Amino acid sequence: MEEQNNKKPRRRGSLFWPLILIALGIFLLLDNIGVLQGNTWATVVSLWPLLLIVIGLDGIYKREGLVGATFLIGLGVIFLLANFGFLAVNVWRMVIYLWPVLLIAFGFDLVIGRRSMLASFIGLVLILGILAGSLWFFGVRVERGQGLAGETISQALNGATGAHIAIEAGAGEVLLSASESENTLISGRVSRQGTMRLEESSSQSGGVADYTLRAVGPSIPGRFNTDWGWNLEITKEVPVDLEVSLGAGNLELDLAGVNLSDIDADLGVGMLTIQFPDAGSYNANINGAIGSIILEIPRDYGVSIQYDTALVGAEVPSDYRRRDGMYYSPNYDSALDKIDISLDLAIGSWSIEEGR
């Protein structure tokens, strides 16, 4: 009897690898019989949120609680829907606003999380229901345009013949474009979230203006705000050395009218889109951890791409050629305007789109 009482309860095995193998097998089967269209690897990359869902299901199966498991499942579903275009709102903005769902999940976990498999399932359904309702309400408020005003940014060019502009944001959405105003170095509006504050610094030396705009402190919002993120315009009157960084979110740089001398863009997690100027020769250093990078380049540009990637899908124009571990456009050697791109991405996808 004593020996039987000392036996430890048997731990459940993991579902992670079985579910991964099942999902991979289904995907390869559909690809082999021609159901899937387009770039197969790009589709695989778009399915990366399934990893979050599988990890969450595995945690529930092993009765490790609902907190992390439910949050991961919900997060995976949100990213998966966004990757395939079923969500019309900014997914990063949505995730940041709906973080209190994690607290709700933690409360359910304390009450019913590990009582039984049935209780875990009921808690999971409740949490996902709350998350789905929150997503719907979030979409309604975005559509109605309910929100608060942002903080105005304005800095004059003051006779400068060149500029270095550095923008450092934490989490959110950064939209950057060319300014139509004369004698304007940078202008626009920034929505401050939570306890976040803005730091500005500017100086001028040798005719070159040096300007930095930085977010300091946590930027998790405490109230809904449709005027969310950074909407800025920069000068197109003088050459600009541009540095932009964003921790998590959506970074969109419409630089069609900007006179670039160099550009550095850094993104932690999210989506980065760059529309390059119509003319000029410069270097572009682009870095990301997890996400999607889209580079829109005028057709007549000469382009070279040095890339360092891990689990990444790449899509380039069909006439680009690989040479010495780099991609080159067919007109690279003869083009008057050139972009030399250095790209570093760990997980996600990157693509080159030709236009104009």
VOPAGU-2260 file (C-alpha; in pm, 1 decimal, decimal comma):
REM VOPAGU-2260
SITE   aa  ch    i         X         Y         Z
SITE  MET   A    0       0,0       0,0       0,0
SITE  GLU   A    1     273,9     240,3      95,1
SITE  GLU   A    2     453,6     168,4    -229,7
SITE  GLN   A    3     140,1     245,6    -429,4
SITE  ASN   A    4      80,2     575,3    -246,8
SITE  ASN   A    5     432,0     692,4    -328,6
SITE  LYS   A    6     374,8     662,0    -702,0
SITE  LYS   A    7     384,5     998,3    -877,9
SITE  PRO   A    8     105,5    1087,9   -1120,0
SITE  ARG   A    9     203,4    1015,9   -1476,6
SITE  ARG   A   10     280,1    1326,5   -1679,8
SITE  ARG   A   11     116,3    1365,4   -2017,4
SITE  GLY   A   12     340,1    1361,8   -2320,0
SITE  SER   A   13     380,4    1662,4   -2544,8
SITE  LEU   A   14     156,9    1726,1   -2845,8
SITE  PHE   A   15     394,7    1978,7   -3000,1
SITE  TRP   A   16     586,2    1759,8   -3246,0
SITE  PRO   A   17     289,7    1538,8   -3340,9
SITE  LEU   A   18      82,8    1847,4   -3426,8
SITE  ILE   A   19     374,3    2004,7   -3616,8
SITE  LEU   A   20     421,3    1684,8   -3819,6
SITE  ILE   A   21      48,2    1666,4   -3895,4
SITE  ALA   A   22      35,2    2032,0   -4006,0
SITE  LEU   A   23     351,7    1995,4   -4216,7
SITE  GLY   A   24     221,8    1676,9   -4379,2
SITE  ILE   A   25    -111,7    1839,7   -4470,2
SITE  PHE   A   26      66,1    2142,6   -4616,1
SITE  LEU   A   27     307,2    1935,0   -4827,7
SITE  LEU   A   28      23,3    1715,0   -4949,3
SITE  LEU   A   29    -183,0    2016,1   -5060,5
SITE  ASP   A   30     123,0    2160,8   -5232,3
SITE  ASN   A   31     203,3    1835,2   -5413,1
SITE  ILE   A   32    -147,9    1796,8   -5555,7
SITE  GLY   A   33    -157,6    2158,5   -5672,0
SITE  VAL   A   34    -411,7    2301,8   -5429,3
SITE  LEU   A   35    -173,2    2572,0   -5307,9
SITE  GLN   A   36     -78,6    2848,3   -5549,7
SITE  GLY   A   37     209,9    3096,5   -5558,6
SITE  ASN   A   38     534,9    3094,8   -5363,4
SITE  THR   A   39     532,3    2786,2   -5141,2
SITE  TRP   A   40     796,9    2913,1   -4900,8
SITE  ALA   A   41     622,7    3246,8   -4862,4
SITE  THR   A   42     306,8    3057,0   -4766,8
SITE  VAL   A   43     502,3    2857,3   -4507,9
SITE  VAL   A   44     634,0    3181,4   -4363,0
SITE  SER   A   45     279,4    3319,1   -4340,9
SITE  LEU   A   46     180,9    3014,8   -4133,9
SITE  TRP   A   47     436,7    3080,2   -3859,4
SITE  PRO   A   48     161,1    3182,0   -3608,2
SITE  LEU   A   49      58,0    2814,3   -3604,9
SITE  LEU   A   50     360,6    2759,3   -3380,6
SITE  LEU   A   51     200,8    2982,2   -3115,3
SITE  ILE   A   52    -128,9    2794,7   -3147,2
SITE  VAL   A   53      38,5    2453,0   -3120,7
SITE  ILE   A   54     240,2    2557,9   -2815,1
SITE  GLY   A   55     -79,6    2682,6   -2648,6
SITE  LEU   A   56    -272,6    2361,2   -2725,3
SITE  ASP   A   57      19,6    2158,2   -2597,4
SITE  GLY   A   58      15,9    2350,2   -2269,8
SITE  ILE   A   59    -355,9    2286,8   -2222,7
SITE  TYR   A   60    -317,4    1916,4   -2303,9
SITE  LYS   A   61     -44,0    1883,2   -2040,9
SITE  ARG   A   62    -265,3    2076,7   -1793,2
SITE  GLU   A   63      -6,5    2346,5   -1740,5
SITE  GLY   A   64    -272,8    2614,1   -1698,5
SITE  LEU   A   65    -466,1    2849,7   -1922,2
SITE  VAL   A   66    -274,8    3174,8   -1880,4
SITE  GLY   A   67      10,7    3139,4   -2125,6
SITE  ALA   A   68    -165,1    2874,0   -2332,4
SITE  THR   A   69    -481,3    3073,8   -2405,6
SITE  PHE   A   70    -290,3    3394,3   -2468,1
SITE  LEU   A   71     -60,0    3218,7   -2716,3
SITE  ILE   A   72    -354,3    3059,0   -2897,1
SITE  GLY   A   73    -537,4    3390,5   -2923,8
SITE  LEU   A   74    -222,7    3569,4   -3037,1
SITE  GLY   A   75    -153,4    3300,7   -3295,0
SITE  VAL   A   76    -506,4    3323,7   -3434,8
SITE  ILE   A   77    -482,9    3703,6   -3461,2
SITE  PHE   A   78    -150,4    3693,7   -3646,7
SITE  LEU   A   79    -268,4    3411,8   -3872,1
SITE  LEU   A   80    -582,8    3601,2   -3974,3
SITE  ALA   A   81    -375,4    3916,3   -4032,7
SITE  ASN   A   82    -118,6    3731,8   -4246,6
SITE  PHE   A   83    -391,3    3611,7   -4482,3
SITE  GLY   A   84    -575,3    3945,0   -4499,1
SITE  PHE   A   85    -884,1    3860,4   -4291,6
SITE  LEU   A   86    -828,0    4145,7   -4044,1
SITE  ALA   A   87    -865,6    4497,5   -4181,1
SITE  VAL   A   88    -711,3    4669,5   -3877,2
SITE  ASN   A   89    -347,3    4699,7   -3774,1
SITE  VAL   A   90    -272,1    4377,2   -3591,6
SITE  TRP   A   91      11,9    4518,0   -3382,5
SITE  ARG   A   92    -200,2    4806,9   -3268,8
SITE  MET   A   93    -477,2    4564,5   -3178,4
SITE  VAL   A   94    -250,7    4332,9   -2977,1
SITE  ILE   A   95    -109,7    4620,0   -2774,0
SITE  TYR   A   96    -456,6    4750,4   -2687,0
SITE  LEU   A   97    -595,9    4408,6   -2593,8
SITE  TRP   A   98    -316,6    4303,8   -2355,0
SITE  PRO   A   99    -558,1    4312,3   -2052,4
SITE  VAL   A  100    -704,3    3986,0   -2188,4
SITE  LEU   A  101    -393,6    3826,0   -2036,4
SITE  LEU   A  102    -508,8    3939,3   -1690,6
SITE  ILE   A  103    -853,3    3790,9   -1753,6
SITE  ALA   A  104    -695,0    3461,7   -1860,2
SITE  PHE   A  105    -484,2    3461,5   -1543,6
SITE  GLY   A  106    -797,3    3506,1   -1333,4
SITE  PHE   A  107    -973,0    3215,3   -1505,3
SITE  ASP   A  108    -663,0    3005,1   -1455,9
SITE  LEU   A  109    -668,4    3065,5   -1080,2
SITE  VAL   A  110   -1037,2    2970,3   -1060,0
SITE  ILE   A  111   -1074,4    2672,5   -1295,4
SITE  GLY   A  112    -746,4    2632,9   -1482,8
SITE  ARG   A  113    -622,8    2296,8   -1355,2
SITE  ARG   A  114    -933,8    2133,4   -1211,8
SITE  SER   A  115   -1002,8    1908,0   -1509,7
SITE  MET   A  116    -974,6    1885,1   -1886,3
SITE  LEU   A  117   -1338,3    1993,0   -1916,1
SITE  ALA   A  118   -1278,3    2298,9   -1696,5
SITE  SER   A  119    -974,8    2389,9   -1903,1
SITE  PHE   A  120   -1178,9    2362,3   -2221,9
SITE  ILE   A  121   -1459,7    2578,7   -2079,8
SITE  GLY   A  122   -1206,6    2840,2   -1968,5
SITE  LEU   A  123   -1044,7    2834,8   -2311,3
SITE  VAL   A  124   -1379,7    2894,1   -2484,4
SITE  LEU   A  125   -1459,8    3181,3   -2246,9
SITE  ILE   A  126   -1122,9    3350,5   -2301,6
SITE  LEU   A  127   -1141,0    3315,6   -2678,8
SITE  GLY   A  128   -1498,0    3450,4   -2667,2
SITE  ILE   A  129   -1383,2    3755,2   -2471,6
SITE  LEU   A  130   -1096,5    3803,2   -2715,5
SITE  ALA   A  131   -1327,0    3773,4   -3018,4
SITE  GLY   A  132   -1573,2    4023,2   -2867,9
SITE  SER   A  133   -1289,1    4263,7   -2792,8
SITE  LEU   A  134   -1165,0    4235,9   -3152,4
SITE  TRP   A  135   -1512,7    4316,3   -3283,0
SITE  PHE   A  136   -1551,7    4615,8   -3052,4
SITE  PHE   A  137   -1202,1    4735,4   -3141,6
SITE  GLY   A  138   -1291,0    4722,9   -3513,6
SITE  VAL   A  139   -1613,3    4916,8   -3455,3
SITE  ARG   A  140   -1432,3    5195,4   -3270,4
SITE  VAL   A  141   -1163,9    5219,8   -3538,1
SITE  GLU   A  142   -1432,4    5242,4   -3807,3
SITE  ARG   A  143   -1612,5    5518,5   -3617,1
SITE  GLY   A  144   -1287,7    5708,6   -3567,3
SITE  GLN   A  145   -1317,2    5748,7   -3191,5
SITE  GLY   A  146    -996,4    5872,5   -3034,5
SITE  LEU   A  147    -784,0    6149,5   -2890,2
SITE  ALA   A  148    -564,6    6417,4   -3049,4
SITE  GLY   A  149    -188,9    6370,5   -3080,3
SITE  GLU   A  150     105,6    6594,5   -2998,9
SITE  THR   A  151     226,8    6824,5   -3276,8
SITE  ILE   A  152     588,9    6806,2   -3395,4
SITE  SER   A  153     748,0    7089,8   -3594,2
SITE  GLN   A  154    1110,8    7177,2   -3664,3
SITE  ALA   A  155    1226,2    7434,8   -3922,7
SITE  LEU   A  156    1507,3    7374,2   -4170,9
SITE  ASN   A  157    1668,8    7709,0   -4079,2
SITE  GLY   A  158    1892,8    7733,1   -4385,7
SITE  ALA   A  159    2052,0    7389,7   -4350,4
SITE  THR   A  160    2197,0    7235,7   -4667,8
SITE  GLY   A  161    2180,4    6877,0   -4538,0
SITE  ALA   A  162    2017,9    6685,5   -4257,3
SITE  HIS   A  163    2051,8    6384,9   -4033,0
SITE  ILE   A  164    1716,4    6272,0   -3891,4
SITE  ALA   A  165    1682,1    5995,5   -3631,3
SITE  ILE   A  166    1341,2    5864,1   -3522,0
SITE  GLU   A  167    1320,4    5608,3   -3241,1
SITE  ALA   A  168     976,5    5469,2   -3155,2
SITE  GLY   A  169     885,0    5193,1   -2912,6
SITE  ALA   A  170     566,3    5011,7   -3012,2
SITE  GLY   A  171     297,4    5122,8   -3253,1
SITE  GLU   A  172     277,1    5256,3   -3604,6
SITE  VAL   A  173     520,5    5493,4   -3774,5
SITE  LEU   A  174     415,7    5656,2   -4103,3
SITE  LEU   A  175     677,6    5874,2   -4269,6
SITE  SER   A  176     649,5    6069,3   -4597,1
SITE  ALA   A  177     786,7    6373,9   -4781,0
SITE  SER   A  178     677,7    6720,4   -4669,7
SITE  GLU   A  179     528,7    6969,7   -4916,0
SITE  SER   A  180     603,2    7262,6   -4683,4
SITE  GLU   A  181     902,5    7488,0   -4742,8
SITE  ASN   A  182    1167,0    7543,7   -4475,1
SITE  THR   A  183    1042,0    7240,3   -4279,9
SITE  LEU   A  184    1287,1    6979,8   -4152,7
SITE  ILE   A  185    1021,4    6760,4   -3990,3
SITE  SER   A  186     657,0    6802,8   -3892,3
SITE  GLY   A  187     356,7    6592,6   -3798,8
SITE  ARG   A  188     178,9    6444,6   -3502,5
SITE  VAL   A  189     261,8    6179,2   -3246,4
SITE  SER   A  190       8,1    6011,8   -3019,9
SITE  ARG   A  191     148,2    5958,4   -2672,7
SITE  GLN   A  192      46,0    5631,7   -2509,1
SITE  GLY   A  193      48,5    5543,8   -2140,3
SITE  THR   A  194     340,9    5706,8   -1961,4
SITE  MET   A  195     541,2    5752,4   -2280,3
SITE  ARG   A  196     701,1    6091,7   -2331,8
SITE  LEU   A  197     881,8    6243,0   -2628,1
SITE  GLU   A  198    1236,3    6372,6   -2631,9
SITE  GLU   A  199    1348,7    6609,2   -2907,6
SITE  SER   A  200    1697,9    6735,9   -2974,6
SITE  SER   A  201    1822,6    6950,5   -3262,8
SITE  SER   A  202    2146,8    7120,8   -3360,5
SITE  GLN   A  203    2323,9    7248,0   -3670,4
SITE  SER   A  204    2689,1    7229,4   -3764,2
SITE  GLY   A  205    2857,9    7300,6   -4096,5
SITE  GLY   A  206    2521,7    7351,6   -4263,1
SITE  VAL   A  207    2395,2    7006,2   -4157,1
SITE  ALA   A  208    2090,6    6988,5   -3929,8
SITE  ASP   A  209    2094,3    6707,7   -3672,6
SITE  TYR   A  210    1751,9    6613,8   -3534,3
SITE  THR   A  211    1642,9    6328,4   -3304,5
SITE  LEU   A  212    1289,7    6234,4   -3195,1
SITE  ARG   A  213    1275,4    5959,2   -2935,9
SITE  ALA   A  214    1005,1    5783,1   -2734,9
SITE  VAL   A  215    1097,0    5740,6   -2368,7
SITE  GLY   A  216     910,0    5521,8   -2121,8
SITE  PRO   A  217     640,6    5252,1   -2161,8
SITE  SER   A  218     399,3    5311,5   -2449,0
SITE  ILE   A  219     121,7    5066,7   -2350,6
SITE  PRO   A  220    -201,7    5261,8   -2391,9
SITE  GLY   A  221    -446,7    5313,3   -2110,0
SITE  ARG   A  222    -730,6    5446,3   -2326,7
SITE  PHE   A  223    -843,5    5379,6   -2680,7
SITE  ASN   A  224    -699,8    5625,6   -2930,4
SITE  THR   A  225    -756,3    5608,8   -3305,7
SITE  ASP   A  226    -501,2    5883,5   -3358,6
SITE  TRP   A  227    -242,9    5621,5   -3269,9
SITE  GLY   A  228     117,5    5617,8   -3373,5
SITE  TRP   A  229     355,6    5855,4   -3545,9
SITE  ASN   A  230     249,4    6037,6   -3862,0
SITE  LEU   A  231     544,3    6249,2   -3974,4
SITE  GLU   A  232     670,9    6435,2   -4282,6
SITE  ILE   A  233    1035,7    6517,5   -4353,3
SITE  THR   A  234    1203,1    6765,7   -4584,9
SITE  LYS   A  235    1264,2    6696,5   -4952,0
SITE  GLU   A  236    1462,7    7019,2   -5005,9
SITE  VAL   A  237    1803,4    6891,9   -4888,4
SITE  PRO   A  238    1984,5    6553,6   -4876,0
SITE  VAL   A  239    1877,0    6347,7   -4574,0
SITE  ASP   A  240    2061,5    6077,0   -4384,2
SITE  LEU   A  241    1766,5    5893,3   -4226,9
SITE  GLU   A  242    1759,6    5655,5   -3930,0
SITE  VAL   A  243    1430,2    5500,9   -3818,9
SITE  SER   A  244    1377,6    5232,1   -3556,6
SITE  LEU   A  245    1064,5    5067,5   -3416,9
SITE  GLY   A  246    1047,5    4799,9   -3149,8
SITE  ALA   A  247     716,3    4640,7   -3252,0
SITE  GLY   A  248     442,9    4737,6   -3494,4
SITE  ASN   A  249     405,8    4876,0   -3844,4
SITE  LEU   A  250     678,5    5090,9   -4001,2
SITE  GLU   A  251     581,0    5253,4   -4332,7
SITE  LEU   A  252     829,2    5482,4   -4508,8
SITE  ASP   A  253     695,7    5660,2   -4819,5
SITE  LEU   A  254    1017,0    5827,5   -4938,3
SITE  ALA   A  255     919,3    5887,2   -5301,3
SITE  GLY   A  256     993,3    6260,4   -5282,9
SITE  VAL   A  257    1278,8    6256,8   -5031,8
SITE  ASN   A  258    1639,1    6333,0   -5130,3
SITE  LEU   A  259    1809,1    6043,4   -4951,3
SITE  SER   A  260    2180,7    6019,9   -4888,5
SITE  ASP   A  261    2156,6    5703,2   -4673,3
SITE  ILE   A  262    1891,1    5512,5   -4481,1
SITE  ASP   A  263    1899,9    5282,8   -4178,3
SITE  ALA   A  264    1575,6    5108,2   -4081,7
SITE  ASP   A  265    1548,0    4878,2   -3780,1
SITE  LEU   A  266    1239,7    4678,9   -3682,3
SITE  GLY   A  267    1210,9    4438,2   -3391,6
SITE  VAL   A  268     880,8    4261,6   -3463,4
SITE  GLY   A  269     622,2    4362,8   -3722,2
SITE  MET   A  270     599,1    4487,8   -4078,8
SITE  LEU   A  271     829,9    4726,5   -4263,7
SITE  THR   A  272     743,4    4886,8   -4598,6
SITE  ILE   A  273     981,1    5124,3   -4778,2
SITE  GLN   A  274     892,7    5311,7   -5095,4
SITE  PHE   A  275    1224,3    5442,1   -5226,4
SITE  PRO   A  276    1281,0    5779,1   -5400,4
SITE  ASP   A  277    1260,4    5819,9   -5777,0
SITE  ALA   A  278    1631,7    5903,4   -5813,2
SITE  GLY   A  279    1960,9    5897,7   -5624,9
SITE  SER   A  280    2238,5    5659,2   -5524,0
SITE  TYR   A  281    2279,3    5553,2   -5161,5
SITE  ASN   A  282    2310,1    5266,4   -4914,9
SITE  ALA   A  283    2014,4    5110,1   -4733,8
SITE  ASN   A  284    2077,9    4912,0   -4415,5
SITE  ILE   A  285    1767,0    4718,1   -4310,8
SITE  ASN   A  286    1744,8    4501,1   -4000,5
SITE  GLY   A  287    1460,9    4300,5   -3850,5
SITE  ALA   A  288    1404,4    4019,7   -3601,4
SITE  ILE   A  289    1059,5    3878,6   -3686,1
SITE  GLY   A  290     823,6    4005,5   -3952,3
SITE  SER   A  291     772,7    4106,9   -4312,0
SITE  ILE   A  292     982,0    4351,1   -4516,6
SITE  ILE   A  293     855,2    4495,7   -4846,2
SITE  LEU   A  294    1085,2    4714,9   -5056,5
SITE  GLU   A  295     922,7    4913,2   -5339,1
SITE  ILE   A  296    1194,7    5023,6   -5584,2
SITE  PRO   A  297    1162,0    5223,1   -5910,5
SITE  ARG   A  298    1212,5    5001,5   -6214,6
SITE  ASP   A  299    1514,5    5189,7   -6355,2
SITE  TYR   A  300    1724,0    5158,3   -6037,7
SITE  GLY   A  301    2032,0    4939,8   -6020,3
SITE  VAL   A  302    1993,0    4722,8   -5710,9
SITE  SER   A  303    2229,1    4502,7   -5513,9
SITE  ILE   A  304    2112,4    4306,4   -5209,7
SITE  GLN   A  305    2342,0    4151,1   -4953,4
SITE  TYR   A  306    2127,3    3944,3   -4720,0
SITE  ASP   A  307    2178,6    3754,8   -4396,2
SITE  THR   A  308    1867,6    3556,5   -4312,0
SITE  ALA   A  309    1764,0    3246,9   -4117,3
SITE  LEU   A  310    1404,2    3116,1   -4141,1
SITE  VAL   A  311    1309,3    3359,7   -4413,2
SITE  GLY   A  312    1127,5    3352,9   -4744,8
SITE  ALA   A  313    1250,1    3584,4   -5020,7
SITE  GLU   A  314    1075,6    3706,8   -5334,8
SITE  VAL   A  315    1263,9    3908,6   -5597,4
SITE  PRO   A  316    1185,1    3996,3   -5961,7
SITE  SER   A  317    1243,2    3705,4   -6197,9
SITE  ASP   A  318    1524,9    3882,6   -6385,5
SITE  TYR   A  319    1735,5    3939,3   -6072,5
SITE  ARG   A  320    2045,7    3721,6   -6060,8
SITE  ARG   A  321    2244,5    3574,0   -5773,2
SITE  ARG   A  322    2617,3    3627,6   -5780,2
SITE  ASP   A  323    2869,7    3577,6   -5499,7
SITE  GLY   A  324    2590,5    3529,1   -5245,5
SITE  MET   A  325    2407,2    3850,0   -5345,7
SITE  TYR   A  326    2115,2    3950,6   -5565,9
SITE  TYR   A  327    2167,7    4197,8   -5851,2
SITE  SER   A  328    1919,9    4366,9   -6083,2
SITE  PRO   A  329    2000,6    4312,4   -6453,2
SITE  ASN   A  330    2092,5    4679,5   -6504,1
SITE  TYR   A  331    2306,8    4716,1   -6190,7
SITE  ASP   A  332    2637,8    4777,5   -6370,0
SITE  SER   A  333    2497,7    5035,5   -6614,0
SITE  ALA   A  334    2237,4    5217,1   -6401,3
SITE  LEU   A  335    2288,9    5582,9   -6307,1
SITE  ASP   A  336    2082,2    5549,2   -5987,7
SITE  LYS   A  337    2177,4    5267,0   -5753,4
SITE  ILE   A  338    2067,4    5127,9   -5418,2
SITE  ASP   A  339    2305,2    4898,1   -5232,1
SITE  ILE   A  340    2094,4    4713,2   -4975,3
SITE  SER   A  341    2220,5    4526,4   -4671,7
SITE  LEU   A  342    1938,1    4318,8   -4527,0
SITE  ASP   A  343    1936,7    4119,1   -4203,3
SITE  LEU   A  344    1621,4    3930,9   -4096,3
SITE  ALA   A  345    1587,7    3634,1   -3860,8
SITE  ILE   A  346    1231,5    3505,5   -3916,5
SITE  GLY   A  347     972,7    3615,8   -4170,4
SITE  SER   A  348     977,3    3720,7   -4533,9
SITE  TRP   A  349    1116,1    3994,8   -4755,4
SITE  SER   A  350    1032,5    4096,4   -5109,1
SITE  ILE   A  351    1127,9    4342,4   -5382,4
SITE  GLU   A  352     847,6    4509,8   -5576,5
SITE  GLU   A  353     923,7    4713,5   -5889,8
SITE  GLY   A  354     719,2    5016,4   -5981,8
SITE  ARG   A  355     706,2    5366,5   -6123,3
